[in-house]
Amino acid sequence: MAADGVGSFALVLHTHLPFVLGHGRWPHGSDWLMEVAAGCYLPLLDTIGEAAASGVSPRITIDVSPVLAGQLAAPAFRSEFEEYLRARISSARENRQEFAAANQPELAHLAEGWEGFYRDRLQQFERLNGDLVGALRALADQGHVTLITCAATHGYLPLLSREESIALQLRVAVAAHRRHFGRAPDGIWLPECAYRPRYEWTPPVGPHKGGGRVRRRGIEEFMADAGLKFFITDVHLMRGGSPLSAYRDYYPALQQLSGPQPPSYRPDRTPYRPYLVASRGGHGTATAFVRDPDSTLQVWSRDRGYPGDGSYLEFHKKHFPGGLRYWRVTDAKVDLGGKQLYEPARAQERVQAHAGHFVDLLRGVLTANPEGPHAVVCSPYDTELFGHWWFEGPRWLAEVFARLPQARIAPVDCVTYLETYPPDTTITLLEGSWGEGGDHRVWLNPHTEWTWERIYGAEDEFWTLARQAGTYATEPARRVASQLARELLLMQASDWQFLITTWAARDYAEARIAEHHATFTRLAQALRRLLAGGAMPPAEEEFLAACEAQDFLFPDILSHVAEACRVPAA
């Protein structure tokens, strides 16, 4: 951070997909992971490497969820991804021949471009020896990115009913991060930016709904126990007022959700500095970086932001066979039949113009800020926006970083900023998330209440079993308990409620919740049988082995279960 600069820009990328490897392929299984790896993760690795080579280290803070890191590191991903890339190359080649035969030279040229794109991705993947996790670790070792973590399976922490479950999500996350990246994380992306302070809580669903209240710890207290120093929060949780909507433009069903009015606005709090967060009566603090509303909306919004520009590649219209995209957005109000052909040169012109506009926006925010050169614009996004949803996103990022030095804006990671400017103000945060309405309504509503009833029942059963000494006494019991813990964590993933509420993949999400719950129930019966002195029948041994092979994450999970059992009461 230069002393003569106007301030700092902290780009934070949340890199996460649910556990889909080995759970179907298309349209909502592992093909989702393959699409994002090809369209987003590999191009972003190129963008970061090229920026660093040009002399501008981007210093991005990137969280990689443990459930995603586990998938990317799996041999099954490497083999399936190579197969996927070769199939896309073949589809592009076949499309090119089809268009040429139909005397459609513009489409044939675009198909040739896709063939080159996927061939480049395959060559890049081979250069990396199929190791995307290792490539990220190398960039972190070189100081170009700072890697942080997320909850183990992206569990929606404020709605989990047991303190032990929150502790397990965070303990497993820290251990997985250390295993994949060689060091413990300093910070965390709280799933859905969801936060709850310390207070007396009652279950929102189930047989104990509205029953006796239980004192619960604030999320920052669990973070402190896990050694996690900072997180990202949304601006309305810091100062009240109407929330931003990160996903409304992409999922129209969110506009139908209703909820309470937003809390009163606190204009005396600025989002351009971090704050220490503590709950009244709590033990432990963490630092919160605050999402900047101006820069965020400019990039997030498909209707009002850059991704909705008519020159950019249309996400939804695809050509079959192959599923490749050949059309541009054209206009948000034009249906898919009216989309015009994509023009790469025209899109690149808009990339440059939008990068210039964004840097001017950052400079305007920073120069007008009373914090002076200490001010930081924290811009958090889902990583998958760049390249997956918004095809030109990685190129746009490259143009932004190339322009920052001339604007006297320093790119900075969150760790470096805190080392330079430690927070000196302690605040309490409101409860909520970065979802529609700023509260929990996306994840808890009449469409998803049944999922929480199953999760809460499984939590109670699991933590009862986890406290029995016999759970750790024999190898069969340890294996069953370990898999039981994995199924509980996978059931808790917030992705399932999001996909149900938005109708993005409702059937798939409902099936996954039901599947993990059924597996949990059968394994719990097996563990109770072992604790009573029984043996594992061959059919149950075969079932356990199949579960271990399919849901293979977190090899050391049982040690963290034992530690989570010791979490102190609020």
Protein Blocks (a to p, Z undefined) as FASTA:
>chain_A
ZZkbgbdcddddddddddfehpajbfclmmlmmmmmmmmmmmmmmmmmmmmmnopagkia
cdddfklmmmmmpmklmmmmmmmmmmmmmmmmmmmmmmmmnopaklmmmmmmmmmmmmmm
mmmmmmnnopaklmmmmmmmnopaccddddfklpafklpcbfklmmmmmmmmmmmmmmmn
opacfbdcdehhiacdddddddfedjkgoiacdddddfklmmmmnopabdcddfklmngp
jdddfklmmmmmlmmpccdddddddfkbcfkbccddddehiacddddddddfklmmmmmp
mklmmklpmkbccfklccdehjiafbdfkiaklcfklpccddfklmmmmmmmmmmmmmmm
mmmmmmmpmnlmmbccdddddfklnoplmmmlmmmmmmmmmmmmmnopacddfklmmmmm
ccfbdcdddeddfbehhiamlmncfklmmmmmmmmmmmmmmmmmmmpmklmmpmklmmmm
mmmmmmmmmmmpmklmmmmmnommmmlmmmmmmmmmmmmmmmmmmmmmmmnopacdfklm
mmmmmmmmmmmghkllmmmmmmmmmpccZZ
